[in-house]
Amino acid sequence: MVDTNIHRSWRSRPKGDHAWSEREQSPEWQAASARVQRAGIAPAEVAVKIVSAIREDRFWVMTHPRAIPAIVARAQRLADGLPPNKVMPEDAFGH
């Protein structure tokens, strides 16, 4: 995660539109999402990594190396035809 308010993007949706899921609207989900966002890295740090990736002609930008095992596990579930695991935001990156 990056320390931004993107987790609150629902505020900008048209009137009458709502979150993608009931879970996203729950106070527990919103609180957990906010905790994860605040624990995220600074946008300036992400910018440095992105510029570096562009200069090195790398497609993927791994901003959180400790998330790589979770990415590999998700890819394996995909390859095995299994659905993704359902996790709360703080579980996604070991917080």
mmCIF file as gemmi writes it, N, C-alpha and C atoms, coordinates in Angstrom:
data_model
loop_
_atom_site.group_PDB
_atom_site.id
_atom_site.type_symbol
_atom_site.label_atom_id
_atom_site.label_alt_id
_atom_site.label_comp_id
_atom_site.label_asym_id
_atom_site.label_entity_id
_atom_site.label_seq_id
_atom_site.pdbx_PDB_ins_code
_atom_site.Cartn_x
_atom_site.Cartn_y
_atom_site.Cartn_z
_atom_site.occupancy
_atom_site.B_iso_or_equiv
_atom_site.pdbx_formal_charge
_atom_site.auth_seq_id
_atom_site.auth_asym_id
_atom_site.pdbx_PDB_model_num
ATOM 1 N N . MET Axp A 1 ? 0.827 -1.182 0 1 0 ? 1 A 1
ATOM 2 C CA . MET Axp A 1 ? 0 0 0 1 0 ? 1 A 1
ATOM 3 C C . MET Axp A 1 ? 0.877 1.254 0 1 0 ? 1 A 1
ATOM 4 N N . VAL Axp A 2 ? 0.258 2.301 -0.46 1 0 ? 2 A 1
ATOM 5 C CA . VAL Axp A 2 ? 0.907 3.608 -0.492 1 0 ? 2 A 1
ATOM 6 C C . VAL Axp A 2 ? 0.083 4.53 0.395 1 0 ? 2 A 1
ATOM 7 N N . ASP Axp A 3 ? 0.754 5.387 1.128 1 0 ? 3 A 1
ATOM 8 C CA . ASP Axp A 3 ? 0.08 6.273 2.083 1 0 ? 3 A 1
ATOM 9 C C . ASP Axp A 3 ? -0.669 7.38 1.337 1 0 ? 3 A 1
ATOM 10 N N . THR Axp A 4 ? -1.856 7.022 0.845 1 0 ? 4 A 1
ATOM 11 C CA . THR Axp A 4 ? -2.746 7.957 0.143 1 0 ? 4 A 1
ATOM 12 C C . THR Axp A 4 ? -4.16 7.756 0.684 1 0 ? 4 A 1
ATOM 13 N N . ASN Axp A 5 ? -5.1 8.484 0.146 1 0 ? 5 A 1
ATOM 14 C CA . ASN Axp A 5 ? -6.505 8.301 0.523 1 0 ? 5 A 1
ATOM 15 C C . ASN Axp A 5 ? -7.289 7.552 -0.553 1 0 ? 5 A 1
ATOM 16 N N . ILE Axp A 6 ? -6.588 6.793 -1.388 1 0 ? 6 A 1
ATOM 17 C CA . ILE Axp A 6 ? -7.281 6.106 -2.476 1 0 ? 6 A 1
ATOM 18 C C . ILE Axp A 6 ? -8.344 5.145 -1.95 1 0 ? 6 A 1
ATOM 19 N N . HIS Axp A 7 ? -8.138 4.63 -0.738 1 0 ? 7 A 1
ATOM 20 C CA . HIS Axp A 7 ? -9.129 3.709 -0.171 1 0 ? 7 A 1
ATOM 21 C C . HIS Axp A 7 ? -10.471 4.394 0.087 1 0 ? 7 A 1
ATOM 22 N N . ARG Axp A 8 ? -10.489 5.717 -0.021 1 0 ? 8 A 1
ATOM 23 C CA . ARG Axp A 8 ? -11.732 6.463 0.165 1 0 ? 8 A 1
ATOM 24 C C . ARG Axp A 8 ? -12.271 6.982 -1.163 1 0 ? 8 A 1
ATOM 25 N N . SER Axp A 9 ? -11.865 6.372 -2.272 1 0 ? 9 A 1
ATOM 26 C CA . SER Axp A 9 ? -12.271 6.858 -3.585 1 0 ? 9 A 1
ATOM 27 C C . SER Axp A 9 ? -13.774 6.798 -3.792 1 0 ? 9 A 1
ATOM 28 N N . TRP Axp A 10 ? -14.453 5.995 -3.013 1 0 ? 10 A 1
ATOM 29 C CA . TRP Axp A 10 ? -15.911 5.907 -3.124 1 0 ? 10 A 1
ATOM 30 C C . TRP Axp A 10 ? -16.562 7.272 -2.912 1 0 ? 10 A 1
ATOM 31 N N . ARG Axp A 11 ? -15.878 8.19 -2.217 1 0 ? 11 A 1
ATOM 32 C CA . ARG Axp A 11 ? -16.443 9.519 -1.965 1 0 ? 11 A 1
ATOM 33 C C . ARG Axp A 11 ? -16.697 10.272 -3.262 1 0 ? 11 A 1
ATOM 34 N N . SER Axp A 12 ? -15.95 9.954 -4.323 1 0 ? 12 A 1
ATOM 35 C CA . SER Axp A 12 ? -16.051 10.678 -5.584 1 0 ? 12 A 1
ATOM 36 C C . SER Axp A 12 ? -17.035 10.042 -6.567 1 0 ? 12 A 1
ATOM 37 N N . ARG Axp A 13 ? -17.645 8.954 -6.175 1 0 ? 13 A 1
ATOM 38 C CA . ARG Axp A 13 ? -18.597 8.301 -7.068 1 0 ? 13 A 1
ATOM 39 C C . ARG Axp A 13 ? -19.868 9.127 -7.192 1 0 ? 13 A 1
ATOM 40 N N . PRO Axp A 14 ? -20.577 8.992 -8.32 1 0 ? 14 A 1
ATOM 41 C CA . PRO Axp A 14 ? -21.823 9.746 -8.491 1 0 ? 14 A 1
ATOM 42 C C . PRO Axp A 14 ? -22.83 9.41 -7.392 1 0 ? 14 A 1
ATOM 43 N N . LYS Axp A 15 ? -23.684 10.377 -7.075 1 0 ? 15 A 1
ATOM 44 C CA . LYS Axp A 15 ? -24.707 10.167 -6.053 1 0 ? 15 A 1
ATOM 45 C C . LYS Axp A 15 ? -25.557 8.947 -6.432 1 0 ? 15 A 1
ATOM 46 N N . GLY Axp A 16 ? -25.801 8.097 -5.458 1 0 ? 16 A 1
ATOM 47 C CA . GLY Axp A 16 ? -26.577 6.885 -5.695 1 0 ? 16 A 1
ATOM 48 C C . GLY Axp A 16 ? -25.736 5.681 -6.046 1 0 ? 16 A 1
ATOM 49 N N . ASP Axp A 17 ? -24.505 5.915 -6.488 1 0 ? 17 A 1
ATOM 50 C CA . ASP Axp A 17 ? -23.597 4.815 -6.763 1 0 ? 17 A 1
ATOM 51 C C . ASP Axp A 17 ? -23.028 4.358 -5.423 1 0 ? 17 A 1
ATOM 52 N N . HIS Axp A 18 ? -22.646 3.103 -5.332 1 0 ? 18 A 1
ATOM 53 C CA . HIS Axp A 18 ? -22.067 2.653 -4.076 1 0 ? 18 A 1
ATOM 54 C C . HIS Axp A 18 ? -20.84 1.794 -4.3 1 0 ? 18 A 1
ATOM 55 N N . ALA Axp A 19 ? -20.28 1.368 -3.201 1 0 ? 19 A 1
ATOM 56 C CA . ALA Axp A 19 ? -19.039 0.605 -3.231 1 0 ? 19 A 1
ATOM 57 C C . ALA Axp A 19 ? -19.194 -0.666 -4.06 1 0 ? 19 A 1
ATOM 58 N N . TRP Axp A 20 ? -18.079 -1.263 -4.429 1 0 ? 20 A 1
ATOM 59 C CA . TRP Axp A 20 ? -18.095 -2.465 -5.251 1 0 ? 20 A 1
ATOM 60 C C . TRP Axp A 20 ? -18.741 -3.645 -4.536 1 0 ? 20 A 1
ATOM 61 N N . SER Axp A 21 ? -18.678 -3.667 -3.231 1 0 ? 21 A 1
ATOM 62 C CA . SER Axp A 21 ? -19.261 -4.795 -2.5 1 0 ? 21 A 1
ATOM 63 C C . SER Axp A 21 ? -19.782 -4.317 -1.157 1 0 ? 21 A 1
ATOM 64 N N . GLU Axp A 22 ? -20.635 -5.122 -0.565 1 0 ? 22 A 1
ATOM 65 C CA . GLU Axp A 22 ? -21.134 -4.81 0.786 1 0 ? 22 A 1
ATOM 66 C C . GLU Axp A 22 ? -19.969 -4.757 1.763 1 0 ? 22 A 1
ATOM 67 N N . ARG Axp A 23 ? -19.002 -5.655 1.582 1 0 ? 23 A 1
ATOM 68 C CA . ARG Axp A 23 ? -17.843 -5.7 2.483 1 0 ? 23 A 1
ATOM 69 C C . ARG Axp A 23 ? -17.11 -4.365 2.474 1 0 ? 23 A 1
ATOM 70 N N . GLU Axp A 24 ? -16.956 -3.766 1.296 1 0 ? 24 A 1
ATOM 71 C CA . GLU Axp A 24 ? -16.237 -2.503 1.173 1 0 ? 24 A 1
ATOM 72 C C . GLU Axp A 24 ? -16.929 -1.387 1.948 1 0 ? 24 A 1
ATOM 73 N N . GLN Axp A 25 ? -18.238 -1.494 2.13 1 0 ? 25 A 1
ATOM 74 C CA . GLN Axp A 25 ? -18.996 -0.462 2.815 1 0 ? 25 A 1
ATOM 75 C C . GLN Axp A 25 ? -18.979 -0.618 4.332 1 0 ? 25 A 1
ATOM 76 N N . SER Axp A 26 ? -18.556 -1.761 4.834 1 0 ? 26 A 1
ATOM 77 C CA . SER Axp A 26 ? -18.637 -2.005 6.275 1 0 ? 26 A 1
ATOM 78 C C . SER Axp A 26 ? -17.645 -1.133 7.044 1 0 ? 26 A 1
ATOM 79 N N . PRO Axp A 27 ? -18.035 -0.673 8.24 1 0 ? 27 A 1
ATOM 80 C CA . PRO Axp A 27 ? -17.116 0.127 9.06 1 0 ? 27 A 1
ATOM 81 C C . PRO Axp A 27 ? -15.824 -0.625 9.38 1 0 ? 27 A 1
ATOM 82 N N . GLU Axp A 28 ? -15.919 -1.948 9.57 1 0 ? 28 A 1
ATOM 83 C CA . GLU Axp A 28 ? -14.723 -2.738 9.88 1 0 ? 28 A 1
ATOM 84 C C . GLU Axp A 28 ? -13.747 -2.718 8.708 1 0 ? 28 A 1
ATOM 85 N N . TRP Axp A 29 ? -14.277 -2.887 7.497 1 0 ? 29 A 1
ATOM 86 C CA . TRP Axp A 29 ? -13.426 -2.87 6.305 1 0 ? 29 A 1
ATOM 87 C C . TRP Axp A 29 ? -12.802 -1.498 6.116 1 0 ? 29 A 1
ATOM 88 N N . GLN Axp A 30 ? -13.593 -0.454 6.26 1 0 ? 30 A 1
ATOM 89 C CA . GLN Axp A 30 ? -13.085 0.904 6.096 1 0 ? 30 A 1
ATOM 90 C C . GLN Axp A 30 ? -11.977 1.193 7.109 1 0 ? 30 A 1
ATOM 91 N N . ALA Axp A 31 ? -12.175 0.784 8.374 1 0 ? 31 A 1
ATOM 92 C CA . ALA Axp A 31 ? -11.162 1.023 9.411 1 0 ? 31 A 1
ATOM 93 C C . ALA Axp A 31 ? -9.886 0.238 9.109 1 0 ? 31 A 1
ATOM 94 N N . ALA Axp A 32 ? -10.026 -1.03 8.702 1 0 ? 32 A 1
ATOM 95 C CA . ALA Axp A 32 ? -8.851 -1.847 8.383 1 0 ? 32 A 1
ATOM 96 C C . ALA Axp A 32 ? -8.122 -1.273 7.172 1 0 ? 32 A 1
ATOM 97 N N . SER Axp A 33 ? -8.857 -0.845 6.175 1 0 ? 33 A 1
ATOM 98 C CA . SER Axp A 33 ? -8.26 -0.257 4.985 1 0 ? 33 A 1
ATOM 99 C C . SER Axp A 33 ? -7.496 1.019 5.328 1 0 ? 33 A 1
ATOM 100 N N . ALA Axp A 34 ? -8.073 1.85 6.181 1 0 ? 34 A 1
ATOM 101 C CA . ALA Axp A 34 ? -7.405 3.087 6.59 1 0 ? 34 A 1
ATOM 102 C C . ALA Axp A 34 ? -6.103 2.784 7.334 1 0 ? 34 A 1
ATOM 103 N N . ARG Axp A 35 ? -6.116 1.762 8.197 1 0 ? 35 A 1
ATOM 104 C CA . ARG Axp A 35 ? -4.892 1.389 8.934 1 0 ? 35 A 1
ATOM 105 C C . ARG Axp A 35 ? -3.792 0.968 7.967 1 0 ? 35 A 1
ATOM 106 N N . VAL Axp A 36 ? -4.157 0.17 6.982 1 0 ? 36 A 1
ATOM 107 C CA . VAL Axp A 36 ? -3.173 -0.309 6.007 1 0 ? 36 A 1
ATOM 108 C C . VAL Axp A 36 ? -2.63 0.852 5.183 1 0 ? 36 A 1
ATOM 109 N N . GLN Axp A 37 ? -3.523 1.722 4.731 1 0 ? 37 A 1
ATOM 110 C CA . GLN Axp A 37 ? -3.087 2.88 3.944 1 0 ? 37 A 1
ATOM 111 C C . GLN Axp A 37 ? -2.087 3.73 4.728 1 0 ? 37 A 1
ATOM 112 N N . ARG Axp A 38 ? -2.404 4.011 5.982 1 0 ? 38 A 1
ATOM 113 C CA . ARG Axp A 38 ? -1.508 4.844 6.801 1 0 ? 38 A 1
ATOM 114 C C . ARG Axp A 38 ? -0.152 4.188 7.013 1 0 ? 38 A 1
ATOM 115 N N . ALA Axp A 39 ? -0.121 2.857 7.009 1 0 ? 39 A 1
ATOM 116 C CA . ALA Axp A 39 ? 1.138 2.13 7.193 1 0 ? 39 A 1
ATOM 117 C C . ALA Axp A 39 ? 1.909 2.001 5.885 1 0 ? 39 A 1
ATOM 118 N N . GLY Axp A 40 ? 1.323 2.477 4.805 1 0 ? 40 A 1
ATOM 119 C CA . GLY Axp A 40 ? 1.952 2.352 3.495 1 0 ? 40 A 1
ATOM 120 C C . GLY Axp A 40 ? 3.173 3.232 3.329 1 0 ? 40 A 1
ATOM 121 N N . ILE Axp A 41 ? 3.874 2.987 2.229 1 0 ? 41 A 1
ATOM 122 C CA . ILE Axp A 41 ? 5.07 3.78 1.951 1 0 ? 41 A 1
ATOM 123 C C . ILE Axp A 41 ? 4.67 5.131 1.355 1 0 ? 41 A 1
ATOM 124 N N . ALA Axp A 42 ? 5.574 6.063 1.435 1 0 ? 42 A 1
ATOM 125 C CA . ALA Axp A 42 ? 5.316 7.424 0.957 1 0 ? 42 A 1
ATOM 126 C C . ALA Axp A 42 ? 5.211 7.455 -0.572 1 0 ? 42 A 1
ATOM 127 N N . PRO Axp A 43 ? 4.307 8.268 -1.105 1 0 ? 43 A 1
ATOM 128 C CA . PRO Axp A 43 ? 4.188 8.392 -2.566 1 0 ? 43 A 1
ATOM 129 C C . PRO Axp A 43 ? 5.511 8.765 -3.234 1 0 ? 43 A 1
ATOM 130 N N . ALA Axp A 44 ? 6.314 9.587 -2.591 1 0 ? 44 A 1
ATOM 131 C CA . ALA Axp A 44 ? 7.61 9.976 -3.177 1 0 ? 44 A 1
ATOM 132 C C . ALA Axp A 44 ? 8.528 8.767 -3.347 1 0 ? 44 A 1
ATOM 133 N N . GLU Axp A 45 ? 8.458 7.823 -2.406 1 0 ? 45 A 1
ATOM 134 C CA . GLU Axp A 45 ? 9.27 6.609 -2.5 1 0 ? 45 A 1
ATOM 135 C C . GLU Axp A 45 ? 8.812 5.757 -3.7 1 0 ? 45 A 1
ATOM 136 N N . VAL Axp A 46 ? 7.509 5.689 -3.902 1 0 ? 46 A 1
ATOM 137 C CA . VAL Axp A 46 ? 6.974 4.957 -5.049 1 0 ? 46 A 1
ATOM 138 C C . VAL Axp A 46 ? 7.427 5.626 -6.344 1 0 ? 46 A 1
ATOM 139 N N . ALA Axp A 47 ? 7.397 6.951 -6.368 1 0 ? 47 A 1
ATOM 140 C CA . ALA Axp A 47 ? 7.816 7.686 -7.567 1 0 ? 47 A 1
ATOM 141 C C . ALA Axp A 47 ? 9.256 7.345 -7.945 1 0 ? 47 A 1
ATOM 142 N N . VAL Axp A 48 ? 10.137 7.282 -6.968 1 0 ? 48 A 1
ATOM 143 C CA . VAL Axp A 48 ? 11.54 6.941 -7.232 1 0 ? 48 A 1
ATOM 144 C C . VAL Axp A 48 ? 11.631 5.543 -7.844 1 0 ? 48 A 1
ATOM 145 N N . LYS Axp A 49 ? 10.859 4.593 -7.298 1 0 ? 49 A 1
ATOM 146 C CA . LYS Axp A 49 ? 10.884 3.224 -7.819 1 0 ? 49 A 1
ATOM 147 C C . LYS Axp A 49 ? 10.328 3.166 -9.247 1 0 ? 49 A 1
ATOM 148 N N . ILE Axp A 50 ? 9.308 3.953 -9.515 1 0 ? 50 A 1
ATOM 149 C CA . ILE Axp A 50 ? 8.71 3.969 -10.857 1 0 ? 50 A 1
ATOM 150 C C . ILE Axp A 50 ? 9.682 4.555 -11.876 1 0 ? 50 A 1
ATOM 151 N N . VAL Axp A 51 ? 10.31 5.661 -11.534 1 0 ? 51 A 1
ATOM 152 C CA . VAL Axp A 51 ? 11.284 6.271 -12.448 1 0 ? 51 A 1
ATOM 153 C C . VAL Axp A 51 ? 12.423 5.293 -12.719 1 0 ? 51 A 1
ATOM 154 N N . SER Axp A 52 ? 12.882 4.615 -11.677 1 0 ? 52 A 1
ATOM 155 C CA . SER Axp A 52 ? 13.948 3.628 -11.84 1 0 ? 52 A 1
ATOM 156 C C . SER Axp A 52 ? 13.505 2.511 -12.79 1 0 ? 52 A 1
ATOM 157 N N . ALA Axp A 53 ? 12.293 2.014 -12.616 1 0 ? 53 A 1
ATOM 158 C CA . ALA Axp A 53 ? 11.786 0.942 -13.481 1 0 ? 53 A 1
ATOM 159 C C . ALA Axp A 53 ? 11.693 1.403 -14.935 1 0 ? 53 A 1
ATOM 160 N N . ILE Axp A 54 ? 11.244 2.619 -15.134 1 0 ? 54 A 1
ATOM 161 C CA . ILE Axp A 54 ? 11.16 3.152 -16.504 1 0 ? 54 A 1
ATOM 162 C C . ILE Axp A 54 ? 12.542 3.223 -17.126 1 0 ? 54 A 1
ATOM 163 N N . ARG Axp A 55 ? 13.493 3.741 -16.376 1 0 ? 55 A 1
ATOM 164 C CA . ARG Axp A 55 ? 14.862 3.862 -16.898 1 0 ? 55 A 1
ATOM 165 C C . ARG Axp A 55 ? 15.487 2.503 -17.199 1 0 ? 55 A 1
ATOM 166 N N . GLU Axp A 56 ? 15.104 1.483 -16.416 1 0 ? 56 A 1
ATOM 167 C CA . GLU Axp A 56 ? 15.657 0.137 -16.601 1 0 ? 56 A 1
ATOM 168 C C . GLU Axp A 56 ? 14.784 -0.728 -17.505 1 0 ? 56 A 1
ATOM 169 N N . ASP Axp A 57 ? 13.73 -0.135 -18.066 1 0 ? 57 A 1
ATOM 170 C CA . ASP Axp A 57 ? 12.814 -0.831 -18.968 1 0 ? 57 A 1
ATOM 171 C C . ASP Axp A 57 ? 12.194 -2.066 -18.309 1 0 ? 57 A 1
ATOM 172 N N . ARG Axp A 58 ? 11.826 -1.935 -17.028 1 0 ? 58 A 1
ATOM 173 C CA . ARG Axp A 58 ? 11.139 -3.006 -16.309 1 0 ? 58 A 1
ATOM 174 C C . ARG Axp A 58 ? 9.641 -2.73 -16.34 1 0 ? 58 A 1
ATOM 175 N N . PHE Axp A 59 ? 8.844 -3.756 -16.617 1 0 ? 59 A 1
ATOM 176 C CA . PHE Axp A 59 ? 7.396 -3.597 -16.691 1 0 ? 59 A 1
ATOM 177 C C . PHE Axp A 59 ? 6.769 -3.526 -15.304 1 0 ? 59 A 1
ATOM 178 N N . TRP Axp A 60 ? 7.152 -4.44 -14.428 1 0 ? 60 A 1
ATOM 179 C CA . TRP Axp A 60 ? 6.576 -4.506 -13.084 1 0 ? 60 A 1
ATOM 180 C C . TRP Axp A 60 ? 7.403 -3.685 -12.108 1 0 ? 60 A 1
ATOM 181 N N . VAL Axp A 61 ? 6.719 -2.963 -11.228 1 0 ? 61 A 1
ATOM 182 C CA . VAL Axp A 61 ? 7.382 -2.167 -10.191 1 0 ? 61 A 1
ATOM 183 C C . VAL Axp A 61 ? 7.006 -2.783 -8.854 1 0 ? 61 A 1
ATOM 184 N N . MET Axp A 62 ? 7.947 -3.435 -8.218 1 0 ? 62 A 1
ATOM 185 C CA . MET Axp A 62 ? 7.7 -4.061 -6.918 1 0 ? 62 A 1
ATOM 186 C C . MET Axp A 62 ? 8.031 -3.064 -5.812 1 0 ? 62 A 1
ATOM 187 N N . THR Axp A 63 ? 7.002 -2.386 -5.353 1 0 ? 63 A 1
ATOM 188 C CA . THR Axp A 63 ? 7.205 -1.365 -4.317 1 0 ? 63 A 1
ATOM 189 C C . THR Axp A 63 ? 7.385 -1.975 -2.942 1 0 ? 63 A 1
ATOM 190 N N . HIS Axp A 64 ? 6.905 -3.195 -2.75 1 0 ? 64 A 1
ATOM 191 C CA . HIS Axp A 64 ? 6.949 -3.864 -1.446 1 0 ? 64 A 1
ATOM 192 C C . HIS Axp A 64 ? 7.527 -5.268 -1.628 1 0 ? 64 A 1
ATOM 193 N N . PRO Axp A 65 ? 8.847 -5.423 -1.598 1 0 ? 65 A 1
ATOM 194 C CA . PRO Axp A 65 ? 9.445 -6.745 -1.833 1 0 ? 65 A 1
ATOM 195 C C . PRO Axp A 65 ? 8.891 -7.846 -0.924 1 0 ? 65 A 1
ATOM 196 N N . ARG Axp A 66 ? 8.472 -7.5 0.288 1 0 ? 66 A 1
ATOM 197 C CA . ARG Axp A 66 ? 7.964 -8.553 1.179 1 0 ? 66 A 1
ATOM 198 C C . ARG Axp A 66 ? 6.616 -9.102 0.707 1 0 ? 66 A 1
ATOM 199 N N . ALA Axp A 67 ? 5.988 -8.439 -0.261 1 0 ? 67 A 1
ATOM 200 C CA . ALA Axp A 67 ? 4.724 -8.931 -0.809 1 0 ? 67 A 1
ATOM 201 C C . ALA Axp A 67 ? 4.931 -9.975 -1.902 1 0 ? 67 A 1
ATOM 202 N N . ILE Axp A 68 ? 6.156 -10.161 -2.354 1 0 ? 68 A 1
ATOM 203 C CA . ILE Axp A 68 ? 6.416 -11.076 -3.466 1 0 ? 68 A 1
ATOM 204 C C . ILE Axp A 68 ? 5.95 -12.5 -3.168 1 0 ? 68 A 1
ATOM 205 N N . PRO Axp A 69 ? 6.166 -13.05 -1.966 1 0 ? 69 A 1
ATOM 206 C CA . PRO Axp A 69 ? 5.642 -14.403 -1.707 1 0 ? 69 A 1
ATOM 207 C C . PRO Axp A 69 ? 4.121 -14.488 -1.879 1 0 ? 69 A 1
ATOM 208 N N . ALA Axp A 70 ? 3.392 -13.468 -1.462 1 0 ? 70 A 1
ATOM 209 C CA . ALA Axp A 70 ? 1.932 -13.462 -1.624 1 0 ? 70 A 1
ATOM 210 C C . ALA Axp A 70 ? 1.562 -13.376 -3.104 1 0 ? 70 A 1
ATOM 211 N N . ILE Axp A 71 ? 2.345 -12.631 -3.88 1 0 ? 71 A 1
ATOM 212 C CA . ILE Axp A 71 ? 2.099 -12.524 -5.32 1 0 ? 71 A 1
ATOM 213 C C . ILE Axp A 71 ? 2.319 -13.879 -5.987 1 0 ? 71 A 1
ATOM 214 N N . VAL Axp A 72 ? 3.383 -14.557 -5.6 1 0 ? 72 A 1
ATOM 215 C CA . VAL Axp A 72 ? 3.682 -15.88 -6.153 1 0 ? 72 A 1
ATOM 216 C C . VAL Axp A 72 ? 2.574 -16.868 -5.779 1 0 ? 72 A 1
ATOM 217 N N . ALA Axp A 73 ? 2.122 -16.827 -4.526 1 0 ? 73 A 1
ATOM 218 C CA . ALA Axp A 73 ? 1.053 -17.73 -4.08 1 0 ? 73 A 1
ATOM 219 C C . ALA Axp A 73 ? -0.234 -17.461 -4.856 1 0 ? 73 A 1
ATOM 220 N N . ARG Axp A 74 ? -0.548 -16.198 -5.09 1 0 ? 74 A 1
ATOM 221 C CA . ARG Axp A 74 ? -1.762 -15.85 -5.846 1 0 ? 74 A 1
ATOM 222 C C . ARG Axp A 74 ? -1.649 -16.35 -7.287 1 0 ? 74 A 1
ATOM 223 N N . ALA Axp A 75 ? -0.479 -16.169 -7.887 1 0 ? 75 A 1
ATOM 224 C CA . ALA Axp A 75 ? -0.276 -16.64 -9.258 1 0 ? 75 A 1
ATOM 225 C C . ALA Axp A 75 ? -0.421 -18.161 -9.328 1 0 ? 75 A 1
ATOM 226 N N . GLN Axp A 76 ? 0.06 -18.859 -8.309 1 0 ? 76 A 1
ATOM 227 C CA . GLN Axp A 76 ? -0.064 -20.317 -8.292 1 0 ? 76 A 1
ATOM 228 C C . GLN Axp A 76 ? -1.527 -20.734 -8.184 1 0 ? 76 A 1
ATOM 229 N N . ARG Axp A 77 ? -2.308 -20.027 -7.343 1 0 ? 77 A 1
ATOM 230 C CA . ARG Axp A 77 ? -3.744 -20.323 -7.235 1 0 ? 77 A 1
ATOM 231 C C . ARG Axp A 77 ? -4.424 -20.099 -8.588 1 0 ? 77 A 1
ATOM 232 N N . LEU Axp A 78 ? -4.03 -19.034 -9.266 1 0 ? 78 A 1
ATOM 233 C CA . LEU Axp A 78 ? -4.572 -18.747 -10.595 1 0 ? 78 A 1
ATOM 234 C C . LEU Axp A 78 ? -4.248 -19.888 -11.555 1 0 ? 78 A 1
ATOM 235 N N . ALA Axp A 79 ? -2.976 -20.297 -11.562 1 0 ? 79 A 1
ATOM 236 C CA . ALA Axp A 79 ? -2.532 -21.368 -12.455 1 0 ? 79 A 1
ATOM 237 C C . ALA Axp A 79 ? -3.239 -22.685 -12.14 1 0 ? 79 A 1
ATOM 238 N N . ASP Axp A 80 ? -3.583 -22.894 -10.871 1 0 ? 80 A 1
ATOM 239 C CA . ASP Axp A 80 ? -4.283 -24.114 -10.455 1 0 ? 80 A 1
ATOM 240 C C . ASP Axp A 80 ? -5.792 -24.026 -10.654 1 0 ? 80 A 1
ATOM 241 N N . GLY Axp A 81 ? -6.272 -22.865 -11.135 1 0 ? 81 A 1
ATOM 242 C CA . GLY Axp A 81 ? -7.702 -22.697 -11.365 1 0 ? 81 A 1
ATOM 243 C C . GLY Axp A 81 ? -8.505 -22.467 -10.1 1 0 ? 81 A 1
ATOM 244 N N . LEU Axp A 82 ? -7.848 -22.067 -9.038 1 0 ? 82 A 1
ATOM 245 C CA . LEU Axp A 82 ? -8.516 -21.824 -7.757 1 0 ? 82 A 1
ATOM 246 C C . LEU Axp A 82 ? -8.9 -20.361 -7.614 1 0 ? 82 A 1
ATOM 247 N N . PRO Axp A 83 ? -9.938 -20.072 -6.839 1 0 ? 83 A 1
ATOM 248 C CA . PRO Axp A 83 ? -10.299 -18.667 -6.619 1 0 ? 83 A 1
ATOM 249 C C . PRO Axp A 83 ? -9.284 -17.991 -5.704 1 0 ? 83 A 1
ATOM 250 N N . PRO Axp A 84 ? -9.211 -16.663 -5.749 1 0 ? 84 A 1
ATOM 251 C CA . PRO Axp A 84 ? -8.286 -15.962 -4.85 1 0 ? 84 A 1
ATOM 252 C C . PRO Axp A 84 ? -8.738 -16.116 -3.406 1 0 ? 84 A 1
ATOM 253 N N . ASN Axp A 85 ? -7.783 -16.037 -2.502 1 0 ? 85 A 1
ATOM 254 C CA . ASN Axp A 85 ? -8.108 -16.049 -1.081 1 0 ? 85 A 1
ATOM 255 C C . ASN Axp A 85 ? -8.783 -14.741 -0.718 1 0 ? 85 A 1
ATOM 256 N N . LYS Axp A 86 ? -9.715 -14.777 0.213 1 0 ? 86 A 1
ATOM 257 C CA . LYS Axp A 86 ? -10.354 -13.566 0.708 1 0 ? 86 A 1
ATOM 258 C C . LYS Axp A 86 ? -9.64 -13.164 1.988 1 0 ? 86 A 1
ATOM 259 N N . VAL Axp A 87 ? -9.108 -11.944 1.99 1 0 ? 87 A 1
ATOM 260 C CA . VAL Axp A 87 ? -8.382 -11.454 3.157 1 0 ? 87 A 1
ATOM 261 C C . VAL Axp A 87 ? -8.82 -10.035 3.493 1 0 ? 87 A 1
ATOM 262 N N . MET Axp A 88 ? -8.634 -9.659 4.742 1 0 ? 88 A 1
ATOM 263 C CA . MET Axp A 88 ? -8.838 -8.276 5.147 1 0 ? 88 A 1
ATOM 264 C C . MET Axp A 88 ? -7.611 -7.492 4.696 1 0 ? 88 A 1
ATOM 265 N N . PRO Axp A 89 ? -7.731 -6.171 4.51 1 0 ? 89 A 1
ATOM 266 C CA . PRO Axp A 89 ? -6.606 -5.385 3.992 1 0 ? 89 A 1
ATOM 267 C C . PRO Axp A 89 ? -5.317 -5.563 4.775 1 0 ? 89 A 1
ATOM 268 N N . GLU Axp A 90 ? -5.391 -5.616 6.113 1 0 ? 90 A 1
ATOM 269 C CA . GLU Axp A 90 ? -4.147 -5.693 6.873 1 0 ? 90 A 1
ATOM 270 C C . GLU Axp A 90 ? -3.455 -7.035 6.7 1 0 ? 90 A 1
ATOM 271 N N . ASP Axp A 91 ? -4.195 -8.069 6.258 1 0 ? 91 A 1
ATOM 272 C CA . ASP Axp A 91 ? -3.587 -9.367 6.018 1 0 ? 91 A 1
ATOM 273 C C . ASP Axp A 91 ? -2.826 -9.422 4.706 1 0 ? 91 A 1
ATOM 274 N N . ALA Axp A 92 ? -3.167 -8.538 3.786 1 0 ? 92 A 1
ATOM 275 C CA . ALA Axp A 92 ? -2.621 -8.599 2.44 1 0 ? 92 A 1
ATOM 276 C C . ALA Axp A 92 ? -1.108 -8.426 2.406 1 0 ? 92 A 1
ATOM 277 N N . PHE Axp A 93 ? -0.569 -7.627 3.287 1 0 ? 93 A 1
ATOM 278 C CA . PHE Axp A 93 ? 0.873 -7.382 3.288 1 0 ? 93 A 1
ATOM 279 C C . PHE Axp A 93 ? 1.501 -7.701 4.622 1 0 ? 93 A 1
ATOM 280 N N . GLY Axp A 94 ? 0.877 -8.567 5.394 1 0 ? 94 A 1
ATOM 281 C CA . GLY Axp A 94 ? 1.463 -9.009 6.65 1 0 ? 94 A 1
ATOM 282 C C . GLY Axp A 94 ? 1.42 -7.986 7.757 1 0 ? 94 A 1
ATOM 283 N N . HIS Axp A 95 ? 0.489 -7.062 7.71 1 0 ? 95 A 1
ATOM 284 C CA . HIS Axp A 95 ? 0.381 -6.056 8.77 1 0 ? 95 A 1
ATOM 285 C C . HIS Axp A 95 ? -0.421 -6.59 9.914 1 0 ? 95 A 1
